């Protein structure tokens, strides 16, 4: 047993209703600390990403009655007060350390001095801080006005609980800046873990004549822009991912665009390796899938905001387009076609985002916090 194996650790996570970037980080944290117990108010396993749920099942789980409610995912957004109450009532006196994995309220913890707290903040809560990608930002103005006093209260509490953390970790310099602005606190960047080693060790595939994009088909992911842009070209595009916007996009798509829905990991890896380019139009906090593309030897064409500017080295492992419009994407594709890329350089550029680096930095952070 290594040094961290002797530490009694609890992990809190906002909710487990889907599998995305925050869950990829949680998965790696669970693997690093197999003795840790998991706390989340909503844990509802799905058939997607079975390996993740297998890892979750290895740990002692503490949840709430919300997990058993027969509600659609969207409905849980209106039960936030109950989710917040779950975290505030938790008792961690028997633990040495709590690691909160939070884009919301799992850092709202009332701890004694005995128990240290590392807050891995994927982003300050988008709807509380008025970020345009949030669900609440898209609500009618009247409803937002009614909710404003509640949101202001949660914002004050969000600041209070973030400041109580012994150490704040985050996923990018992009979010590090937002944390400094919101909480007036410094944080340490530990980039999210991409399975770089597995992708690099996979049998390489020859490049084929298609582009690839991957993501949940929600408005803020801007896959609609990518589809519209490719509809103006003859280039082939494969879309991996599912979500409420898929049917509409399929209806408006031309024959050069195909939708694969959710695919198994081996299929995803194969397509990442075969694609001549990976297209990403969202303004993401980080964007692990771009790193996966690089590890597969595939250059990236991405919107020049958010985590993309920390991942894409202009002209070396990809291209950045300046505006979140179909016209800008088309221009990016033209620039991309005029470049030649070195696949070995592309692969090497992904190494600093590897699971191995994440593990090393997390273990160092835990030991430093618990022994300080």
Secondary structure, DSSP 8 states (H G I E B T S, - for coil): --GGGGS-EEEEES-BSS-SHHHHHHHHHHHH-TT-EEE-S-B---SSSHHHHHHHHTS-EE--GGGG----GGGGGGGHHHHHHHHHH---TT-SEEEEEESSSTT-----TTSEEEEEESSS-TTTTT-TTSTGGGS-HHHHHHHHHHHHHHHHHHHHHHHH-SEEEES-HHHHHHHHHHHS---EE----B-HHHHHHS------S-EEEE----GGG-HHHHHHHHHTSS--EEEE---TTHHHHHHH--TTEEEEES--HHHHHHHHHH-SEEEE-S--SS-HHHHHHHHTT--EEEESSTTHHHH--BTTTEEEESSSSHHHHHHHHHHHHT----HHHHHHTTGGGBHHHHHHHHHHHHHHHHH-
